[in-house]
Structures are given as structure tokens and as C-alpha cells.
Amino acid sequence: MEQVAAAPPPVDLRVTIGSLTLQNPVCTASGTFGYGREFAALVNLERLGAIIVKGISLVPRPGNPPPRIIETACGMLNAIGLENVGVERFITKKLPFLRDLATPVIVNILGDSVEDYARLAGRLSGVEGIAALEVNISCPNVKKGGVAFGTVPEMAAAVTGAVRRETGLPVIVKLSPNVTDITAIARAAADAGADALSLINTLLGMAIDVRTRKPRLANVVGGLSGPAIKPVALRMVWQVARAVSIPVIGIGGITTGEDALEFLIAGATAVQVGTANFFQPTATEEIIDGLAAFLRNQGLSSIRQVIGSLQLE
């Protein structure tokens, strides 16, 4: 008589970010997954921990002129310029599809002033189908001469506080790595009311065409992402997780389940997958499977047994 293989033992991949519970810790990184629908034929969107849509501003933005993406060793440089459809079109044209999913939708917001962020938070907070806000503080404050909000603790706190006052949704603040001490920015955002922190955003970089002797990006500089930045991102996640008491979401070069596990062991509660979506569109599902397989192989029942388990001695 033929024996039927036993089903693998169940494992619990659930994690909590503020008041939001995710079925697993694998999310998409803003700007790399469109508005979700673009990947519907490639990925089972219902399996994801959360979908984080590309950044949304008060009014539509055309972005930078091309060329604005180039491949680099172990990654890519992008200078998209935060192109997006604007908040009103997002609500009317993009959100209806996302509402039909069981997967939580997190909206990344951006602005040129504290008032922009506050208005966006207020506009989105009462809209059905939005589970949380992710605040991109790598944007330049035009009222302060273009200094990025995420490079000065007081400015990071001002944006976070303004968003916090306008919404009851979980507020996740996305940190820039282009600072001297990322823990100072992290503490400022946490003290101002952030429910969680996500890091890192891209590192500033550039590339030159040696034949033309011109920059390869029309914007000259762009954001470096992909596996090349993973060691830097992992170090910063570890530092921030030790510096604050709120959840940390790790971002930076995550392409496999083992990559995700490194961030979780370092103290991240969840992770975001970004550049991998371009060259391996099914990476998110493969990472989810990898996490479950690791727990079974280790005889563990919950992903929470892995989070923050780094052994330093």
C-alpha cells in the first residue's frame, strides 16, 4: 500500500508592527513593486506580508528625465525622481484593486515640507483599504534649502510628529543611510511618535561613461540599491534595533531567505524586498518559503524565535 507523505509541520510566520499584524515578515519595498497590480501575474499577492506601494505625493510628479536607471556591480543606481500619480488619482484609480486583496496595503508618502506630509496623512488616514503609512524622510525640505528631512534629527521629528497628529494609522518612518549617526535619527523619529522604522533607503552614488566622459544618469547622482548595500544595511538595522524600542523593518539587498534571516537575527521584525523584484520577480514568495523551511529545519515553531537572536559571545 502506497504511503502518503506527511504534511510538513506548521510554522507561525506572523509578526506585529504597531497595531498591524502581518501573516509573514516579507513586504515589498516602495518604488520597486509599482502599485501592486503590475506584479499580479507574477506573484501571489495574497501571500505577501504587506504591499508597500511606490511613494505618493500631494500632486502628480513626472520624475527625472532619462536615463534614470542603470545596472551596477551587484545592484543598480536609480534617479527616478519619485514619479507618481498623486494622492487623488492613487485613491480613485490604484487603490480599488488593492482593496480586494487580503494583504495589508502600506502607502509610502513624501513631500517638500512638513505641511505636505501632514496633509497627505490627513487625506489618507480615513480611506478604506490603507493599513499603515510609511513616511519617506529622504526627501529634500525646499523651505530649508534642500536639506533632506532624514539627515537632521529635529527635522525627522517634525515630520514624524506632524504625520502622527493627523492619523490613527500605524506610522512607519523610512530612514536614510546618508547620515553620520543613523541611531540619532531613529531615536528622534521614535520619540516623535513613530510606531516602527524601516531602513535603509538607498545610498547616494554615481556612475560615469568613460567613452563620453559624462554621467550615466541624467540626474548625475542616484540611489544605490541591491546586494551591494546589504552589509551596510544589516549593520545599520542592528544598530537601530538596539537603540529603539519600536519594531524595525530591514531593507537592503535582500534576495533570498537567508538574507532575510540575517536581518531578522540582527533585530528586524520584518523585511522589505526591493531590487530583487526587478531581476527575480518571484523573490518575495521564495523568501517566504525559505523562512518557513528554515524554521522546520531548526525545529522552531515561530519566526519570533529568530528575531533579535544574534549571539555576540
N, C-alpha and C positions, 0 to 999 in steps of 0.2 A: 504494500500500500504506500503510495507516494506521500511523503510528509510535506506539509506546508510550512514554509519558513516563518518563524515567529516575527511578529512586527517589532521594530526597534523600540526600546523603552522610551516613553515620552520624556521630553525635557521642557523646562519652562524658560522661554527667552524673553519674557516680559520685563520691561523697565519702566521707571516713572520719572517724568520730567515735570517738576512742579505738580500741577493737578492733572497732568496728562499722562495716561498710561499707554505705552506703545506695545504692540504684540511681539516686537523684537527690536533690538537696538540699531537696525540698519535703515538709515534715511538717505535721501538724495540731497546732494549739495546744490544750493541755489546757483542758477546760471548754467548748470550742466545737464538739466533734465527738462528744459523748457517749462511748459505749464502742465506737464504730466501726460497729456494726450499724445504727445509726439512719440512716446515710448510704449504706448498701449499695445501695439502689435508685437513688441519685442520682450516685454516684461509683464508678468502677472502683477499688476499694480496693487491688487488686494493682499499680496504677501508682504509688502514693504512695511517697515515700522512707521514711516511717515514720508510724505512727499513735500519737499520744500521747493516752492516754485521760484522762478527767476525773480530778481528784485523788482519791486513795484514802486513807482514814484507818483506824485500827485497828478502830473500831466505826462503824456507820452514822450519818450525820448528816442531820437533816431540813432544814438550811439555814435561812435567814431567812424571816420572813413576807412576803407580797406587799404592795404591789408591789415587785418586786426587779429589774426591767429596764426601762429607759426609753431611748428614742432621743434622741440629741443631735445637734447640728450635726456632720456628718462622723464619726459614731461612736455609741457607746452607753455608758450607765452600767449596771453590774450590781452587785448586792449579793446574789448567790445564797446566800452563806454556806457555800460548799464542801459543798453537799449531795452525798452519795454513798452507795453501798450497803454500804460497809465491805469490808475486805480479804477476809474469808472468803467472802462472797457474790460478790465480784468473781471470785475464783478458781473457784468452783463454777458460777456462772451466766453470767458475762460472758466469761471467758477461753476457754472451749471454742470459741466461734465464731471468736475472733481467732486461735486456734492453727491453724486451717485455712487461713489466709492466708499467702502467701509474704512479705508485707510485715512488717518488724520492728515489734514492739509495745513501746512505751516506757511504763512506768507512772509517773505523777506521784504522789508521796507527800507527805503533810502530817501535822503533829502539833502538840500543845500543849507538848511537852517534848522534850529531846534523846533521852530514853528511848523516846518514841513513834516517832521516826524510826528509831532503831536496831532496834526490834522489827519494824517494817514491812519494813525492808531485809532482816533475817534471815528473815522469813517468806516474802518474795517471791523471794529470791535462788536458791532451789533449785527453783522452779516452772517446769515446761516451758512454753515459749511466750513468755517475757518476755526481751526483748533488752537492755534497759537500764532504769535508774531515773532519773527526773527529780525533783529534790528542791525542793519549793516552800518557800523560806525567807521568804516574805512573811507567814507565819502568826505570830500572837502567842504568845510564851512565857508561859504562865499562871503559871509559877513566878517570873517576873521582872516581874510587874505588867502584863503585856500588851504589852511591848516586842517588836516584830517581830524575829525572828531575823536577817532580812536587812538590818537597819539598823545593826548593830554588828559590826565585823569579827571580834571574838573569838567572838561567838555564831554567826556564819556558819561560822566554822572549826570550832566544837564540833559543830555538826550534821553538817557535811561529814565530819569525822573519824569520827564515830560510825557514819555510814552506810558509809563506806569500810571500816571494820573488820568490818562484818557481811556484806559481799557482794563477790563477784568480778565482778559485772556492771559495765559502764560506768556511772559516776555523773555525771549532768549536774545542775548546780546552777542553779536558776532565780532570777535576781536581781530585786530590787525597785528601781524607779526613784526611790522616795520617800526618797532619801538625799542627803547633801551631796556625797559623792565616791564614785561607784559603782566606781571603779577600786580603792579600798581594800578594798571588799567582795570584788571579783573576785580580787584577789591573795590575800586570806585564804582563800577557798574553794579556789583553785588550790594553794596551799601545803599545805592540809589533805588533798589527795588527789583533788580533782575531776578527772575526765577531760575535761570540757567545761563550758561555761557557756551558759545560754540567757537572753536578755534582749531586751526588758524585760517585766516583769509590768505590770499596769495602774497608771495614775496615779490618785491619790485625787481625787475630785471630788464635786460635789453639784448638785442642781437643785431649784428651788422653783416651786410652782404659785402664780402671783401672785393667782389668784382666791380660793383658800382660804388663802393665805399659810402653807402647810405644805410640808415637804419632799416631793418627788415619789417618793422611795424611803422605804419603811418604816424602813430602817436609817439614814436621813438621808444618809449618805455611801456612795459606791460606787466601783468601779473603772472609770476611763475607758479605753476601747479604740477601735480603728478608725483610719481615715485621719487623724483629727485629731492623733494622737500620733506619727505616723510621723517627722516631723523630729526630735523628741526622742529617739525610739528609735534612729534612724540615728546621731545624734551619740554616744549612749552606746555603741552597738556599735563604732563607730570608735575611741572612747577605750579601751574594754576590749580590743579586738583588739590594740592597740598595747602594752597593759600586761601581758598574759599570753602564755604560750607554748602554751596549750592551745586547742583549737577553740572558736569562739564561734558560737552559733546565734542569728540575728536574729529578733526578734518585734516587731510593732507597725505596724498599718495596711497590711499587705501585701495587695494585691488584684489586682495584675497582674504579668506577667513583668518589666516594667520596675522595679516596686517591689522585687521580689526581687533583681534585678540590682544595684540601688543598695546593698543590704545586703551582697551578695557582694563588690562592688568595695570597700566600706568595710572588709572584712576578715572577714565572716562566712563560715563554711564551709557552713552550711545555714540554712534559714529555717523559720519556723512561720507557718501561716496560721490566723487566728482569727476575728475578727468577720466577715470576708468570707464565711465559711461560712453565716452567717445570711441574708444577702441575695443571695448568689451561690453556691449550694451546689456548683457545678462549678468554683469558682475554683481549687482545687488543680490539677486536670488542665489547666486553661487556662494556669496559670503554668508547669507543666512543659513544655507545648507552646511557650510563649513563650521559655523558656530555650533550648530546642533550636533554635528558629528564629533567635534572636539569634546563637548560635554559628555557624550555617551562613552567615548574612548577613555575619558578621565574618571568615569564613574560619578559624575556630578549631575545633579538634578536641576540646577538653576544657573542662569548666566550671572545672577547676582553673587554667586560664589567666586566668580572670576574677577569682578570689578574691584579695583584697588588692591589686588593681591600681590603686588610687586614685593619681592623679597630682597632687601638691601644687605642682608648679612648671610 
